[in-house]
Each structure stands twice: as C-alpha cells, then as structure tokens.
Amino acid sequence: MWDARDVRSASLPDLVRMCAPIVQQLEVTKLRQDATTPQGERRSSDAVPMVFRIGAAEVADRITEVLRSMLAAWVSEQERPVHRMLSVPQLVASLDPLRDWVVKHAQAEEWYDRLLEQCLKALEQIDIPPERVFAGVCPTGGCGVELWPIIGEDVTVCPRCQAQVDVRARRREGLRRIEAFEAPLSRVVDTLRAAGEQITHEQARQWATRKDVRGRVRLRSVGQDQRGSSLYRLGDVRSVMMSMTRRKTRASRHA
C-alpha cells in the first residue's frame, strides 16, 4: 500500500490508478468486520465484535464522485450515450486508456486537487484505529436499535429508549462464543482489541515467537491459510493473555 509521499508525487493518471486499491481498503474499513464463527456454526452478529471506522464511507463516496465526473466529461465531449453507474474499479479501467485526454483537459488541475485531497484522507482513514465496536441490539423489547459504543466504554445508553447496557458483559459473552475463531495473529489481535481487551500486536508476536527454557512458545499456531500465513485460535490467544495478566498480578503482590 502507498504512503502519503507516494500519493503526493503521483500524476493525475497515476492517482486515478491508485483509487481502485485505496477504495478497496476503505471498503474493508467501513464494513462491519465480523470474525466468522467456526465452520458449521451459524453466524451471529450479536456474538461477534465488529470494527467500524467512522468517515471511511464518506471518503470512498467522494473519490467515486470525482472519477464519475471525469468519465462524464469524456462521455459528454464524445457525444456518447450516458454511461451507467460504474464501480470504482470499472471507472479506473475506463479512464486508464484516456490518460492523454485526462492530463490535457481544462479541468485536469481541479480533478487532481480533489483526488489528491480525498486519497490523502483515505490513507488517514485506513491507518487510524477503529472508533466503535458493535455491541448487539438494545435488549428492550420492541426497540431493536443497534448499539455502537466507543471502544473502551463499559456502559452504553440506547439512543432511542435510553436503556443502559453493560458493554463489558456483552464483550465477554461475544468472545466466549467465538473462541474457536481462527485467523492470522494480527486479525485475532484486532478482534480482541475491538472487544476492549488490553493486548498489543507486539505482545502477541512475542508469545508466538519467544521460546521458554524448554524450547516451547506460549502461543502455537493451529495451521495455515491459503496464503501460507499462520493461523491462531482466538481462544488460545485470550488464554495466554489472561495467564500473563494473572502472572503480572501475582508478581506485583509479592514485590
């Protein structure tokens, strides 16, 4: 993935080309990223911590608007039939052969400024941590409002009926239900962090790589995915995390 320097130094045609993978990353951030339940079990959104970054959808929409305005200008000049509503990858594919026309167009500078601004905002969205986590629906009968507390909140209030909900209890129950969830270690850590657990990527990496005096690691992988990445079970990571927390607590008491 590019960084801000790559985006700032890109020409207008290159910015257009960058939009497809950038928006794809934004789609990942704006979707409710739910950890799939173990194979053979029915999915339950109430049981899964779901990550949600606020603002990613708006940035993706603005990038799409700029690309559509560019293609609309070409269609108008060619006096061709009005183009249908294309997705961002389709828009990029349609505009890529028009590189010479794009850079010479009277609106090229305006398009460049608008795309540059939104692509930089997109990178910021991709890099920031998730802001909210799904905590299920309101327990009040007939209410049914989805609850999205800020990560770290212990109690949330339903915006419709004002019912108070114990977010911590919901997090614990959700994690218990998906203990068998297997994913690359970074994804497992993201899921635990989204649920409010105090764990860092570096801690998990050390548990999976550092060996004790017997030559064993605290956290073992349970297989590999199709890309060859090691998979770890969420329940195993959480067990090691809780074990280390208890060990630190005992050590501090005896200090």
Beta strands, then each sheet from edge to edge (+ up, - down):
strand 1: 33-34
strand 2: 50-52
strand 3: 132-133
strand 4: 155-157
strand 5: 164-166
strand 6: 182-184
strand 7: 223-224
strand 8: 230-233
sheet 1: 1+ 2- 3+
sheet 2: 4+ 5-
sheet 3: 6+ 8- 7+
end
